[in-house]
C-alpha cells in the first residue's frame, strides 16, 4: 500500500501546519490494528487519546479538598514594635557619627600639637575659658607657667 498521504500529514504535523480534521485522520489511522513498520514508532503518540482514560478531569470536590489543606486555624500573631526598636537604626547611626567625630577631633589635635614643636601658645591657657572667668591674674600666670613646663 501507498502511505504518501499519511507521510505528508505527518510532515505537516511536525511543522505544526495541520488542521484539527487532519489530526483526527492521523489518530484514526494509528488506531488501526495493522500499520506499516516504518510508521509503528508514531502509534503511541496518536493512539494515546483513545487508549488513555480521562483521568485528568478535576473532581467536584477538588476546590474543597485544596481549601481544607491550605486553611490554617491558628491566628496570626502581630508583633508589637516599640519606639526604641523603631529608632534603633538612628541611634546606631548617631553613635557611628559620634565615634568618627571624636576620632577626627583627636587626630586633628594631635596633628596641631606636632606642628607647634612643643611651644605653648601665648593665648589663653585653656581654650574656651576666658580670663574674666578665671578670676585673678595670679591664677592665669600659674597656668601659663605650667603649660610652658610641659
Residue, then its C-alpha position, 0 to 999 in steps of 0.5 A: x500500500x501507498x502511505x504518501x498521504x499519511x507521510x505528508x500529514x505527518x510532515x505537516x504535523x511536525x511543522x505544526x501546519x495541520x488542521x484539527x480534521x487532519x489530526x483526527x485522520x492521523x489518530x484514526x489511522x494509528x488506531x488501526x490494528x495493522x500499520x506499516x513498520x516504518x510508521x509503528x514508532x508514531x502509534x503511541x503518540x496518536x493512539x494515546x487519546x483513545x487508549x488513555x482514560x480521562x483521568x485528568x478531569x478535576x473532581x467536584x470536590x477538588x476546590x474543597x479538598x485544596x481549601x481544607x489543606x491550605x486553611x490554617x486555624x491558628x491566628x496570626x500573631x502581630x508583633x508589637x514594635x516599640x519606639x526604641x526598636x523603631x529608632x534603633x537604626x538612628x541611634x546606631x547611626x548617631x553613635x557611628x557619627x559620634x565615634x568618627x567625630x571624636x576620632x577626627x577631633x583627636x587626630x586633628x589635635x594631635x596633628x596641631x600639637x606636632x606642628x607647634x614643636x612643643x611651644x605653648x601658645x601665648x593665648x589663653x591657657x585653656x581654650x574656651x575659658x576666658x580670663x574674666x572667668x578665671x578670676x585673678x591674674x595670679x591664677x592665669x600666670x600659674x597656668x601659663x607657667x605650667x603649660x610652658x613646663x610641659 
